[in-house]
Amino acid sequence: MKLSKLEHYNIETVKPEETVRFYTEALGLENAPHRRPDVSRPGTWIYVGDVAAIHINFVEVDQSGKTGAIDHVAFEGHDYVAFCHHLRNLGIEFETVESPTLNLAQIYVIDPNGIRIEINIRGEKLGS
């Protein structure tokens, strides 16, 4: 069980044009909505080199809480079953989403500051 890299962070914004313009014009990153999977919310992905590092969801109502517009921070992880057992043994509440067709398992946990952490585990047998 381990984390190997920061994958992306997710922003929910009521200012889509301004947000995309900031990341593309001010920071020189690539806006690539065509590389984003077909999901239910409108939005885009911003690339840093070959990495979709910033996922932006366009929302109608600002629902930001104490963490601001950051919805979650995602890491690449390994050993899904061990991660689930480890969190259970620590008494930490978490949620899972298993997507066998995508060969993806996700673990969601809230840090002590209220920030949602997403752990993406690919290519492993599922089952928590």
C-alpha positions as CSV (number, residue, x, y, z in Angstrom):
1,M,0.0,0.0,0.0
2,K,1.5,3.3,-1.1
3,L,1.0,6.6,-2.9
4,S,3.3,7.1,-5.9
5,K,2.5,10.6,-7.2
6,L,0.1,13.5,-7.0
7,E,-2.3,13.0,-9.9
8,H,-4.5,16.2,-10.1
9,Y,-6.5,18.6,-8.1
10,N,-10.1,19.5,-8.9
11,I,-11.6,23.0,-8.9
12,E,-15.3,23.8,-9.0
13,T,-15.9,27.2,-10.3
14,V,-18.7,29.6,-11.2
15,K,-16.1,31.5,-13.3
16,P,-15.3,29.1,-16.1
17,E,-13.9,31.6,-18.6
18,E,-11.8,33.5,-16.1
19,T,-10.4,30.3,-14.6
20,V,-9.4,28.7,-17.9
21,R,-7.9,32.0,-19.1
22,F,-5.8,32.2,-15.9
23,Y,-4.3,28.8,-16.3
24,T,-3.8,29.1,-20.0
25,E,-2.7,32.7,-20.4
26,A,-1.1,33.5,-17.1
27,L,0.5,30.1,-16.5
28,G,0.9,29.0,-20.2
29,L,-0.8,25.6,-19.7
30,E,-2.9,23.7,-22.2
31,N,-6.7,23.7,-22.1
32,A,-7.8,20.3,-23.4
33,P,-11.6,19.8,-23.1
34,H,-11.4,17.2,-25.9
35,R,-9.2,15.0,-23.7
36,R,-11.6,15.0,-20.8
37,P,-13.8,11.9,-20.4
38,D,-17.6,12.2,-21.0
39,V,-18.8,13.0,-17.5
40,S,-22.1,14.5,-16.3
41,R,-20.8,17.9,-15.4
42,P,-19.5,20.5,-17.8
43,G,-15.8,21.3,-17.5
44,T,-12.3,20.9,-18.9
45,W,-8.9,19.5,-18.1
46,I,-5.8,21.6,-17.9
47,Y,-2.6,19.9,-18.9
48,V,0.9,20.4,-17.4
49,G,3.0,18.7,-20.1
50,D,1.4,15.3,-20.6
51,V,-0.4,15.3,-17.3
52,A,-4.1,16.3,-16.8
53,A,-3.1,18.1,-13.6
54,I,-6.0,20.4,-13.1
55,H,-9.6,19.2,-13.5
56,I,-12.1,22.0,-13.6
57,N,-15.8,21.6,-13.1
58,F,-18.1,24.4,-14.2
59,V,-20.9,24.8,-11.7
60,E,-23.9,27.2,-11.5
61,V,-23.8,27.8,-7.7
62,D,-20.7,28.5,-5.7
63,Q,-20.7,25.8,-3.0
64,S,-17.2,26.3,-1.8
65,G,-16.7,25.8,1.9
66,K,-13.7,26.2,4.1
67,T,-11.4,24.7,1.4
68,G,-12.5,27.2,-1.2
69,A,-13.0,26.1,-4.7
70,I,-10.8,23.0,-4.3
71,D,-13.1,20.0,-4.5
72,H,-10.4,17.4,-4.0
73,V,-6.8,16.4,-4.4
74,A,-6.0,13.1,-6.1
75,F,-3.1,10.8,-5.8
76,E,-2.1,7.6,-7.7
77,G,-2.0,4.7,-5.3
78,H,-1.3,1.0,-5.2
79,D,-2.7,-2.0,-3.4
80,Y,-6.4,-1.2,-3.1
81,V,-7.3,-4.0,-0.7
82,A,-4.4,-3.1,1.7
83,F,-5.4,0.6,1.6
84,C,-9.0,-0.2,2.5
85,H,-7.9,-2.5,5.4
86,H,-5.4,0.0,6.6
87,L,-8.0,2.8,6.8
88,R,-10.5,0.5,8.5
89,N,-7.9,-0.5,11.1
90,L,-7.2,3.2,11.9
91,G,-11.0,3.8,12.2
92,I,-10.9,6.3,9.4
93,E,-14.2,6.6,7.4
94,F,-13.8,6.3,3.6
95,E,-15.9,5.7,0.5
96,T,-15.0,3.6,-2.5
97,V,-16.0,3.6,-6.1
98,E,-15.1,0.6,-8.2
99,S,-15.2,0.9,-12.0
100,P,-14.2,-2.5,-13.4
101,T,-14.8,-1.3,-17.0
102,L,-12.2,1.4,-16.5
103,N,-10.0,-1.0,-14.4
104,L,-10.1,1.7,-11.8
105,A,-10.8,1.8,-8.0
106,Q,-11.1,5.0,-6.1
107,I,-10.9,5.6,-2.4
108,Y,-12.2,8.9,-1.0
109,V,-11.2,10.1,2.5
110,I,-11.5,13.5,4.3
111,D,-8.3,14.9,5.8
112,P,-8.5,16.6,9.2
113,N,-8.9,20.0,7.5
114,G,-12.0,18.9,5.6
115,I,-10.2,18.4,2.2
116,R,-11.4,15.4,0.2
117,I,-8.6,13.1,-0.9
118,E,-9.0,10.8,-3.9
119,I,-6.8,7.8,-4.3
120,N,-6.9,6.3,-7.8
121,I,-5.7,2.7,-8.1
122,R,-5.6,1.2,-11.6
123,G,-4.9,-2.3,-12.9
124,E,-5.6,-4.2,-9.7
125,K,-8.2,-6.8,-8.8
126,L,-11.0,-5.0,-7.1
127,G,-12.7,-5.8,-3.9
128,S,-12.5,-4.0,-0.6
